[in-house]
Structure formats: C-alpha cells, structure tokens
Amino acid sequence: MRYLTAGESHGPQLTTIIEGLPSLLPLQAEQINHQLKRRQGGHGRGRRMQIETDTVKITSGVRHGQTLGSPIALVVTNDDWTHWTKIMGAEPLPEDIDPTEVKRQITRPRPGHADLVGGIKYGHRDLRNILERSSARETTVRVATGAVAKVLLEQLGIRVVGHVTEIGGVVANAQTTEGKTVEEIRTIIEEDACYCADAQASEKMVEAIDAAKKAGDSIGGIVEVIVEGMPAGVGSYVHYDRKLDGKLAQAMLSINAFKGVEFGIGFDAAHVPGSQVHDEIIWDEEKGYTRRTNRLGGLEGGMSTGMPIVVRGVMKPIPTLYKPLQSVDIETKEPFKASVERSDACAVPAASVVAENVIAFEIAKAILDQFHADQLPQLQKQIEEMRQVAKEF
C-alpha cells in the first residue's frame, strides 16, 4: 500500500491517491471527515482553521460504500482559494499584468522553515514556491489517508489513538492512561482542549499556550501514539529496511516540525540498567505469550510483539513567530526581521491527530506488505491465523 499527495497551501485543493487497499472494505466520507475536523481543533490554533472547513470528497475507488480494490482518490478543497486564484493560478499571467502586484513574491526566508534551503535546491527566487508546498497544510490529506487506514485496521481488531503528553514543559501524568484501552483514552481526549488525558495538566497547557501567544512566541511538545491489537511478528529482523520500528520512526519524523522519536521508555533506557529495560516473557492458556511490562513499546528485533505499540514524537515550536527572528533578504542581502504568515501559537494537539493517522497508515502498510490479500475477508482470515499461531507456538 502506498499513497502520493499533491497540492499547495493556498492552491485550489489537496489531493491524495491511495493504492493497494483490499476490496470489500466498508468506507464512507464521514469516517474521514471526523479525523479532518479533529486535526483542525485543539487549543492554540490560528486563523487559518477559522477560514477552512476541511471535508473530503471520494472521487474514485469506492462504490456504494465499499472499496473496489482499485486506487482511491481523495480531494479536500481549499475554501480560501477564492482569494488566491491570481496569486496561485496555474495559467501564465496576462502580459498587461505586473507580476509583482499579483504574485505576492517572497524574498525573505523565515528561520526554521524550508524557505531558504528549498529556494537554493529548486532555484526559486520567489520563496512562495517553497512555502506553499512545505506548509503543514499538506498534512490534511495525510490525515485523510490515515483515516482510511484506521477503517481497515478496525476491521482487523487493531485500534490506534494519539494524545498529547507534554506542551511547553507541562507534562501529563502517565498514570492517567495506564490500564486504559485505546477507546477509553479516546473518549477522554476528544473532550479535552489539548487532546490530553490529564485534565489538570491540560489546564496548565492552555495557560502556557495563551502566555506564548501573548508574548508573540510559540511552544512545542510531545505526542504519544498507542496501537492496540497488533498481532505478533509484523515487520522483520532480517533486513534493515523491513524493521517495523524503523518504518514507524521515519513516519513520525516525516511530520512537519517533528525532531525526535522514541518507543516505550525511549531515551530513559540510557539511564537505567538492562533489568529495568527489557520485558519479561510470560504465558497463559488464554492469552498465549505476553510481556510482564511494556518498556520496549511493543517492539523487539524490528517486529511487533503483540503488546501495545507505544511511540512518541517531539514537535518543535512553530517557527513562524509574531516576535520574528532575524534573517537575510535573498535579493538585497540585507538583514531584516522575518515576515509573518498566519501562524499558530501551538499546534501540538493538532499534531497528535496527524501522528495518530500517519502511524496508522504505516501500521496498515506493514500488514499489507506481509499478508498479501486482495479482499478484506481474506486478510481478516490471515490475521486471525497469525494470532492463533502466535498463541499456540
């Protein structure tokens, strides 16, 4: 399974094509739209979320509520396009129009963005050609693809949830999610302003976000994704590029502004002895093989263990500041204070939704790489057989 996305932040639409989904999967636009709405929420979001109301249109690959097995095309229209038709249009400008009056050309790269390096790489003197595609607006259709993947995973008894564990130094109490199922965590966070399971920490996160906004600054944080119901043995140890944790790490780090990733206890493993890192193996007749703890986050040797997969990503503060940093104009080479596009004081809650869906897609892809089934019933049968094999081994 794979997908491609296309579209610019202020272009007419965002498009994605998903290839490789099995046929006979029940799928409706409402299942995707719920995730798109969650992505636009969360405390700290900027004005763009008030302009756009993201909904998806399924334009191929689904008939009468079921996938056909052919590529699925999804389209999300940019409502703001009406104000950008001349600036971002595909057709050449008429000769009687001064390009400088229409194009809103940008020659001042913003620190922390792709502007300068992208301009150097692709030879664009107008840096709008960079920022329009490098914008996190592209994650809209990445969430849409993940939403489709989650529909598939739920049919296989696998559920995924992302939530916020830290914003601006305010850390949620890990005990608030201990012993809770994915669905129980989801019920809590979908009623929370910061998509955090710790209500007390969430209140302090809101205060930290408001303080950053008032100061013209931005703050980052950490999100956690939990995958429940994953069968043991997905992934492989035999080649580096087949290791599931490697694929999940790449997926997490591919999200805009994400700069670190860890599994289970993650970097804390550097501070404690091995006896407090590795998970003891236990067995009982009902569950088969499980682990007494889950410090390694459901992954051993590049493969799923059958325990919940726990992966966290750290998001840096958004670099577009209302208290701008210094940069250099690429035309005049003169220093200046960086320009401001519409920005969020904090997008960590929204990023937890992106992370949830990006990880969900990678999990679904790993399953479809390993279990070659063209129809959903075939895939369901193979997954159940895999679970039984692991139990009886």
C-alpha positions in Angstrom: 0.0 0.0 0.0 1.2 3.5 -0.8 0.0 7.0 -1.4 1.0 10.3 -3.1 -0.2 13.7 -2.1 -0.4 16.9 -4.3 -1.4 20.4 -3.7 -0.3 23.8 -2.3 -1.4 25.5 0.9 -3.3 28.2 -1.0 -4.0 26.2 -4.1 -7.4 25.0 -5.2 -7.3 21.6 -3.5 -5.3 18.9 -1.8 -5.3 15.5 -3.4 -4.1 12.1 -2.5 -4.3 8.7 -4.3 -4.1 5.5 -2.2 -3.1 2.3 -3.9 -3.1 -1.2 -2.5 -6.2 -1.3 -0.2 -8.1 -4.6 -0.4 -11.6 -4.7 -1.9 -14.8 -5.0 0.1 -13.7 -2.6 2.9 -16.7 -0.5 4.1 -15.7 3.1 3.7 -17.6 6.4 3.8 -16.5 10.1 3.7 -17.9 10.7 7.2 -15.2 8.4 8.7 -12.5 10.6 7.1 -14.2 13.9 7.9 -14.2 13.2 11.6 -10.4 13.0 11.6 -10.1 16.1 9.5 -12.2 18.0 12.0 -10.0 16.8 14.9 -6.9 18.0 13.0 -8.3 21.5 12.8 -9.1 21.6 16.6 -7.1 21.9 19.7 -6.2 25.0 21.8 -3.6 27.3 20.2 -4.7 27.0 16.5 -4.5 30.1 14.3 -6.8 32.0 11.9 -6.4 29.5 9.0 -8.6 27.0 10.9 -11.4 29.5 11.0 -11.2 30.0 7.2 -11.1 26.4 6.1 -13.7 23.7 6.9 -12.0 20.5 5.7 -14.2 17.8 4.2 -13.2 15.1 1.8 -14.6 14.0 -1.5 -14.0 10.4 -2.6 -13.6 10.6 -6.4 -12.6 7.0 -7.2 -12.0 3.5 -5.8 -15.2 3.3 -3.8 -18.7 2.3 -4.9 -21.8 2.2 -2.8 -19.8 2.4 0.4 -17.2 -0.3 -0.4 -13.7 -0.2 -1.8 -13.2 -1.8 -5.2 -9.5 -2.7 -4.9 -8.6 0.0 -7.4 -6.8 3.2 -6.4 -8.8 5.5 -4.1 -8.6 9.3 -4.8 -9.5 11.8 -2.1 -9.8 15.5 -2.6 -10.0 18.3 0.0 -10.9 21.7 -1.4 -9.2 24.8 0.0 -12.0 27.3 0.8 -9.5 30.1 0.8 -8.7 29.5 -2.8 -11.1 32.2 -4.0 -8.8 34.8 -2.6 -5.7 33.3 -4.2 -6.7 32.5 -7.7 -4.5 35.1 -9.4 -1.6 34.6 -6.9 -1.5 30.8 -7.2 -3.2 30.1 -10.5 -1.6 27.6 -12.9 -2.1 29.6 -16.1 0.6 32.2 -17.2 -0.2 35.8 -16.2 -1.5 38.1 -18.9 1.1 40.4 -20.4 -0.7 43.5 -19.2 -0.4 42.5 -15.5 2.6 43.3 -13.4 3.7 40.0 -11.8 5.0 41.9 -8.7 1.5 43.2 -8.0 -0.1 39.7 -8.2 2.3 37.1 -7.1 3.0 38.4 -3.5 6.6 37.4 -4.1 8.6 36.5 -1.0 12.4 37.0 -0.9 12.8 37.0 2.8 13.3 33.4 4.2 12.0 32.6 7.6 14.3 30.8 10.1 13.1 27.3 10.9 11.2 26.9 7.6 12.1 25.3 4.3 12.2 28.7 2.6 15.9 29.3 2.0 17.2 25.8 1.5 14.2 24.9 -0.7 14.9 28.0 -2.8 18.6 27.0 -3.2 17.6 23.4 -4.1 14.9 24.2 -6.7 16.2 27.6 -8.0 13.2 29.7 -7.0 13.8 33.4 -6.3 10.2 33.7 -5.2 10.2 31.7 -1.9 6.4 31.4 -2.0 7.0 28.5 -4.4 8.7 26.7 -1.5 6.4 27.6 1.5 3.2 26.8 -0.4 4.2 23.1 -0.6 6.3 22.8 2.6 3.4 24.1 4.7 1.9 21.7 7.2 -1.4 22.2 5.3 -0.3 19.1 3.4 -0.9 17.0 6.5 -4.6 17.5 5.8 -4.6 14.7 3.2 -2.1 12.7 5.2 -4.7 12.6 7.9 -7.2 11.5 5.3 -5.1 8.6 4.2 -4.6 7.6 7.8 -8.3 7.8 8.5 -8.8 5.2 5.6 -6.1 3.1 7.1 -7.8 3.1 10.5 -11.0 1.9 9.0 -9.1 -1.1 7.7 -7.3 -1.7 11.0 -10.5 -1.6 12.9 -11.8 -4.4 10.7 -8.7 -6.4 11.8 -9.2 -5.7 15.5 -6.5 -3.1 15.7 -7.1 0.4 17.1 -4.9 3.5 17.2 -5.1 6.7 19.3 -2.8 9.7 19.6 -2.7 12.1 22.6 -0.7 14.9 24.0 1.7 14.1 26.8 3.6 17.4 27.1 3.3 21.1 25.9 5.8 23.8 26.8 7.3 21.9 29.7 3.9 21.0 31.2 3.9 17.2 31.5 0.8 15.0 31.8 0.8 12.3 34.5 1.4 9.0 32.7 -0.8 7.2 35.2 -3.9 8.8 33.6 -3.6 6.4 30.7 -2.2 3.3 32.5 -4.6 0.4 32.2 -6.9 2.2 29.9 -7.9 0.9 26.4 -7.4 2.9 23.3 -11.1 3.7 23.2 -11.2 4.8 26.8 -8.3 7.2 26.1 -10.1 8.5 23.0 -13.3 9.2 25.0 -11.3 11.4 27.4 -9.1 13.3 24.9 -11.9 14.1 22.4 -13.5 16.2 25.2 -10.2 18.0 26.1 -8.9 21.3 24.7 -5.4 20.0 24.3 -6.2 16.3 23.4 -4.6 15.4 26.7 -5.8 12.6 29.1 -4.7 14.5 32.2 -7.3 17.2 32.9 -5.1 19.1 35.4 -2.1 19.2 33.1 -4.3 20.3 30.2 -5.4 23.4 32.1 -1.8 24.3 32.6 -1.1 23.6 28.9 -3.8 26.0 28.0 -2.2 28.7 30.2 1.2 28.0 28.6 -0.2 28.3 25.1 -2.0 31.6 25.9 1.1 33.0 27.5 3.2 32.2 24.5 0.6 33.7 22.2 0.5 36.9 24.2 4.3 37.1 24.1 4.3 36.6 20.3 6.1 33.3 20.7 5.3 29.6 20.2 5.8 26.4 22.1 6.2 22.7 21.2 5.6 19.4 23.0 5.4 15.7 22.8 2.6 13.4 21.4 2.2 9.7 22.0 0.5 7.1 19.7 -0.7 3.8 21.0 -1.6 0.9 18.7 -3.7 -1.9 20.4 -4.4 -5.3 19.0 -1.4 -5.6 16.7 -0.5 -9.3 16.1 3.0 -10.5 16.9 5.5 -10.9 14.1 4.7 -7.9 11.8 8.0 -6.5 10.5 11.3 -8.4 10.3 14.8 -8.6 11.7 16.4 -9.9 8.5 16.9 -6.6 6.7 17.3 -3.0 8.0 14.5 -1.7 5.7 12.0 -4.2 6.9 12.2 -3.3 10.6 8.8 -2.0 11.8 10.2 0.4 14.4 12.4 1.9 11.7 9.4 2.4 9.4 7.4 4.0 12.3 10.3 6.2 13.3 10.6 7.5 9.7 6.8 8.1 9.5 6.8 10.1 12.7 9.8 12.2 11.7 8.2 12.9 8.3 5.6 15.1 10.0 6.3 18.8 9.8 8.3 20.2 12.8 8.9 16.7 14.4 12.5 16.4 15.5 12.7 13.3 17.7 11.1 9.9 18.2 11.1 7.1 20.9 9.5 3.8 21.7 8.4 2.6 25.1 10.6 4.2 27.7 12.7 5.5 24.9 15.7 7.7 25.8 15.2 6.8 29.5 16.7 3.4 28.6 20.1 5.2 28.7 19.8 6.0 32.4 18.8 2.6 33.9 20.2 -1.0 33.9 19.0 -3.6 31.5 17.0 -5.4 34.2 14.7 -2.3 34.2 14.5 -2.0 30.4 13.7 -5.4 28.9 10.3 -7.0 29.2 9.9 -10.4 30.9 8.0 -13.0 28.8 5.0 -14.7 30.3 2.5 -17.2 29.0 -1.0 -18.3 29.9 -3.5 -20.5 28.1 -6.0 -17.7 27.4 -3.6 -15.0 26.0 -0.6 -17.1 25.0 2.7 -15.1 25.1 2.7 -11.7 26.6 5.1 -9.4 28.5 5.1 -8.6 32.2 5.9 -5.0 31.2 5.9 -3.0 28.0 9.0 -0.9 28.4 10.1 -1.5 24.8 6.8 -0.3 23.4 5.6 -3.5 21.8 8.6 -3.9 19.5 11.5 -6.3 19.7 14.0 -7.1 16.9 12.2 -4.8 14.4 8.9 -6.8 14.9 5.7 -6.3 16.8 5.5 -8.4 20.0 1.7 -8.4 20.3 1.9 -5.9 23.1 0.6 -2.4 22.5 2.9 -0.4 20.3 3.8 2.9 22.0 5.6 5.6 20.0 6.2 9.2 20.9 7.3 12.2 18.8 8.6 15.6 19.8 7.4 18.7 17.9 9.5 21.8 18.0 7.8 25.2 18.5 6.3 26.5 15.2 9.0 28.8 13.6 6.6 31.4 12.3 6.6 33.9 15.1 4.8 37.2 15.8 8.0 38.1 17.6 10.1 37.5 14.4 13.7 36.3 14.3 16.5 37.9 12.1 17.1 36.7 8.6 18.6 38.0 5.3 16.8 39.1 2.1 18.0 36.9 -0.8 17.8 39.8 -3.2 19.4 42.7 -1.3 21.4 40.5 1.2 20.3 43.0 3.9 19.3 41.7 7.3 15.6 42.0 8.4 13.1 40.7 10.9 11.4 37.6 9.3 7.9 38.1 7.8 4.9 36.6 9.4 2.4 34.3 7.6 -0.7 33.1 9.5 0.5 31.0 12.4 -0.4 29.0 15.5 1.0 29.6 18.9 1.0 25.9 19.4 -0.1 23.0 17.1 0.8 20.1 19.3 -2.8 19.0 19.9 -3.4 19.0 16.1 -0.1 17.3 15.6 -1.2 14.4 17.8 -4.0 13.8 15.3 -1.6 13.9 12.4 0.8 11.5 14.2 -2.1 9.1 15.0 -3.1 8.9 11.4 0.4 8.8 10.0 1.3 5.9 12.3 -2.0 4.2 11.5 -1.1 4.2 7.8 2.3 2.8 8.4 0.9 0.0 10.5 -1.7 -0.8 7.8 1.0 -0.7 5.2 3.3 -3.1 7.1 0.4 -5.6 7.5 -0.5 -5.4 3.8 3.2 -5.9 2.9 3.3 -9.1 4.9 -0.2 -10.5 4.3 -1.0 -10.4 0.6 -4.7 -10.3 0.3 -6.8 -8.6 -2.4 -10.0 -8.9 -0.4 -10.8 -7.9 3.1 -12.2 -11.3 4.2 -9.0 -13.0 3.1 -6.9 -10.5 5.1 -9.1 -10.9 8.2 -8.6 -14.7 7.9 -4.8 -14.4 7.6 -4.6 -12.1 10.6 -6.6 -14.4 12.8 -4.5 -17.4 11.7 -1.4 -15.4 12.6 -2.8 -14.6 16.1 -3.6 -18.3 16.6 -0.1 -19.4 15.5 1.5 -17.0 18.0 -0.8 -18.2 20.8 -0.1 -21.9 20.2 3.7 -21.6 19.4 
